């Protein structure tokens, strides 16, 4: 049979299939369009109720409507309305005004904190007539500070006042405080039981013992008690789906026979945990004679709609599984070429500059960056892109100032350079800092990736360890097998998957919104920070100059001290090839960061036009880092979503595999190579490296479980994680390469000062209770501290090194305490 005949028959089969399935397809499209129109009309009706209440309702009806609008992503006119009431608001309405204004400030954390402080002061004022309102407002704002007065009221207060105080303490997530709040379910006063159940309904999660107390309270509560609906509601919200179905019958009786407060609570409960089956009931209550009931019903309808998302299909999961298998195949193929440790660690020094350049960038671009850059554009604006201006400077400094030093020596570990100049102690110090850096960084990386996947898939937080284990296992296996060659090849594959996903998302959003003009910003968005050209105020989060300086220091430190980067230079043939690889890396960085910025703009335009598509409980501002994967999981075509989502995993796997390979090479060369008296055979070294990579991978998976303690958004976490160790590490290389009179003690002192400066700037808010310092200055300040103190300390005669160490330690402590007391 000829080829043309086969083509004709194939076309006939395709035509027949289209004829068979076309009616079904058109019917599905029509049904989908009809459903979307119905949902849009219901949404518009609910929003109209809230807008009308905001303009014409009583004082507290306006507060409830405003909070519903803010929660569901419709903030227009809310802030202005309450700012107009600010001057004339008397107790207790002033508490509602402050509460709304605290929630409506967007990125302006200082203003939000100012209004929360007013509420706190009102509670602490013993003469204020609205102290109870203030305490409840603090609880609803997730305030959890254990103030002495809160603790006192929790023990000695009366009625709802005591319940609200215990609610504030339970916001901390402390199980004992939650148990203390649950004790009030046994109170003899129905009002106290109602307030306690209302507070428990608002907590994020409840212990099983608290749920047992709720069940007991529901059974024992008289049917005509006003606490009954609140106890049913709290149990409904925190139960699983099957338990909710059993509770729903008793709960919905309040729709017909309940008082206003009971109907309001019913709507709030269904909005918090109900599904599409509750929509007809809420639509009926949308016509209730009481405006507060209509407001709560409207809020419930909007919240239920925001929980209706497609998620991943079976095809998406199949694609993700195939990808994992393909990566294992690449590792297996690379393992067949390994005959020496040099092949395992530096790929025989024969890799092409293009592959090395792409792999270098893919290794540095972690999921933190992949998610953080679009999130940064959405939440804060484009000023960080000014860091691209610095890349030509970085190329000259690294390409002609650092790479020649690395390529002149037949080294495997970058830290061999430190021993040649400053001795084995500094080499081991550098290797130790690098190992600790990458262990912490890898643990944080894999945890954040798992958390992102769990969030976008709608899984419970308990699934995070399982996601971590699967991702870590696949990565460790193909890294163990493939060595650097396998890592570089998979890095390159993953790079193109990531960029393809970002570009496809931009194209689809552009098509859905009707053109570039619908999403590309032509003016400063209301959600963005004020980001000046330059400011001496360290509390200004981002400036143009800060972005440029941070970029120069960050790239120089990473490219000049990180084994992950230096190992890739060494995998090329010569200095020129290494320089070309670094240039390709910088070009790829520029292109990718611009694409991710455009992606952020597109996502901002898409979700501003469609706030109902943001998952319930999340917002455009607070959850900007997770909007990209949320879009991927729910709004890309079936099949494509799985391919692109695996790009996020791919990103994590590439960064993790690079770090695993680099740490194992450093350990083999710097630690085992130094302390073992005889040289192992090439085969033995490769075997040890594989076992070591496996052990490190297991350690990373285990330590990732504590990474939820690291504060900050993704952009700031990325900078803090890198600067805290990477800048002090580069100080060692700076002293070795550019300070002829450097001494081991002076070098160690310079690195110590650099670390302390980075830690002080990174965690200033934790140390002092003050607002965060700008993340853009962390690397710059740490670098200046290290390269200033290191040479100065090296001028002290070595015969008095212990005296010098004591003096510099005292100076370090004195300078830290001085800064703390002056600024704090």
PyMOL commands that set and color helices and strands:
alter all, ss='L'
color gray80, all
select helices_A, chain A and resi 3-56+59-71+78-85+93-103+109-124+131-140+148-156+159-170+175-186+190-202+208-220+228-238+241-252+254-257+260-273+276-285+291-306+314-335+341-349+353-364+367-379+383-401+403-407+416-422+424-457+461-513+516-518+544-561+563-570+575-609+611-613+624-635+640-675+682-709+714-738+744-762+764-768+775-794+798-823
alter helices_A, ss='H'
color red, helices_A
deselect
rebuild
show_as cartoon
